[in-house]
Amino acid sequence: MGAGSVGGRERGGRQRGFTLIEILLATVLLAAGLALAFATLRAATATVERGDDLARRSERIRAAEGFLRRRLVSAQPISFAVDERTGAPVRFLGESQRMRFVADQPNYLGRGGPALHEIDVGRDDEGVRLQVAFSTVLAGETVEERDPRPPEPLATGLSGVRFSYRGLNQDGRLTGWLDAWTASQQLPVQVRVEVESERDGPWPVLVVALPQGSGRIADDALQEVAP
């Protein structure tokens, strides 16, 4: 029995705990695993945030371009002023950063009827902004309101906005893009809107065909057509 007891003590004496090196190695492996897990989590979070930013950017662009498309498509050959030089009715005025035309008022205004749409480029603390203002049109003239509504922003934080127009030449073919629409008695055939944002970069170019447009431009305007 004594010998057995001695053997049991010898076998028990051979059992030992982890060495310091093994503990350090296990700690290093655990730290590396945690670091890899955190890095993977950060990468996944960044991917989700980029996806959310892209979705917000796309939604912002779609909302602004959708509004512009609906307004331009609904443009009507209704005069909103009279040319003081010729006495001719003014139905569409277009510049590189401003355009004016008549269309039905948006539903959210709740007024109904034709309204002058003035879409132009303004500035605020965030930089360039695309905005729209509405005025009532009655009997071919714009009604001056006592308390006009301030322009409503369509997009802010932009770096540049440019409008251009196309009509028909003397042969009935589309012209190149014009920086200004001078045939104010008629609507252009197409309107192009180019927007650039410092944050989002250039937006997809918006080209809208006006169903009511059949504008023919004069010879002097044809000389300004871009190649």
N, C-alpha and C positions, 0 to 999 in steps of 0.2 A: 504493500500500500504506500510505503514511503517512497519507493521508486516511482510509482505512478504519480505521486504528488509532485516529485521533482520534475518529471517530464511535462506535467501540465503547466508548471511555472515557466519552464523553458519555452514551451510553445506560446504561452501568453506573453512572455518577454519579447518574442519576435514581432508582435503586433505594435505598430507605431502610427502616429497621426501624420497629417500632411506636413511636408517641410515648408519653410518660408518661401523657397523658390516656387514650389507648386502653387502656393497661395497667391504669390505675386503674378504668376502666369495666368491663373484663373481670373484674377482681377483685371489684368490687361485684356484678356479675351472678352470678359463681360463689358468692359468699357468700350472696346471696339465694336461689339455688337450693338450697344446702346447708341453709340455715335452713328453707326450705319442706319439704325432705325430712325433716329432723329433727322438725319440727312434725307432719308427717303420720305419722311413725313413733310419736311420743309419743301422738298421738290414737288410733292403732290399738292400741297397747299398753294405753292406758287403757280402751278399749272391750273388749278381751279380758279385762282384770282385772275390769271390771264384770260381764262375762258369767260369769266364774268365780265371783265373789262371789254373783251371783244363783243360779247353779247350786248352790253350797254351801248357800245359804240355803234354797232349795227342797228340797234333799235333807234338810237338818236338820229342816225342818218336816214333810216327808212321813214321815220315820222316826218322829218323836215322835207325830204324829197316827195313823200306821198302828198303832203299838203300842197307843195308847189305844183305837182302834176295835176291834182284835182282842180286847183284854182285856174291854171292855165287852160286845161281842157274845157272848162266851163266858161271861158272868156267869150263875150258876146260883142257883136259889132254895134254897140250902143255908144253914142257920143257922151262925153262928160265935160266938154269945153268947146270953145270956138276959137279957131285960129284968128288972131287979131289982124294978121296981115292979109289973109285971103278970105276970111269969113267962112272957111270950110269947117265942118265938124271934126273934132279930134276924138278918135276912137282907140288909139294905142300910141303910147310914147315909150320908147325904149332907149336906154343909155347903158353904158357898160356896168354901172353900179346902181341903176334905178330903172324900174319899169312901172307903168301905170296903165290899167285897163279896167273894164267893167265886167263883173260877173255877179251871180247871185251871192248874197251874203251867206257865210258859213252858218250851219244849223245852230252852233252853240251861241251865236249872237241873238238868236231868237227874234229877229226883226223881219227877215224875208225881204224880197225885192232886190233889184240891182243895186250894187254898191261899187264905188271906185276902190280898186285894190292898188295900193301903193307899196310895192316891195322894193326895199332899198337896203343899202349897207350903212350901218352906223358904227359907233364906237362906244365902249364902256370900259370899266376897269379891267375886264378880262381880255380886251383887245377888240378885234373886229366882230361885229354881230350882224346877222341877217334878220331883218325885221319886216313886219307888215302893218299897215294902217288902213282903216276903212273909213269911207265917207259916203253919205247917202247921195244918190244921183236922182234928179227929178227933172223931167222935161229937157233932157240933154245937157243939164248943167249940174255941177257939184254943189250941194247945199252946204254952206258953211255953218257948222254946229257951234253953239255957244260954249259947250264943254266937250271938246273933241276927245275921243279915247286916245290915250298914248299908244305909240307903236308897240305891237306885241312881238317879243323875240321868238324867232323860229330856231335859231342856233347861235350859240355864243362861243367865245374862246377860239375864234377863227383867225387865220392869218391873211386870207384873201378870198374875195368873191368876184366873179365876173359873169355878166350876162352878154349873150350875143344872139343874133337873129338872122333868119334866112327868109328870102322872099322869092318871087319869080322874076326872071329877067324878061327881056322883050321877046324872047323865043319861047316863053312859057316853061323854062327850065329853072331848077333851083339854083340860086346864087351861092357864092361862098358865104362864110359867116361874117356878119357885119357887127361892128362895135356899137352902132346906133341904128335905130329904126326911125327913119325920117318920113316915111309914107304914113303919116298919122291918121289919114282917113280910113286906112285898111289895117287889118290885123296881119301880122307876119304868118308865114306858113309853119315855121318852126322856131322854137326858143331853146337855147342851150344855157345851162347853168353849171358853172365850174366853181367848186368850193375847195379850199385848202385849210387844214387845221394843223397847228403846231403839234398838237397832241396826237391826233388821229391820222395825220398825213392827208394826201389828196383824197377827196371823196370820189366815188364813181361819177363820171360825167352824166348829167341828166339832160336828155334831149326830149322835148315834148312837141308833138304835132298839134296845132290848133285846128279843130274841125271846122271852125268858122273862118279860118285864115285863107285868104286868096290874094295876099298883098303883092302887087306889082310895084317895083321900085323904079324911080326915074333914072335917066341917063347919068346925072351927076352922082347919084348914089352908087351906081354900078361901078364907077371909077374907084370907089373906096372898098370894093369887095376884095377880101383877102384871097390870095391864090390858093 
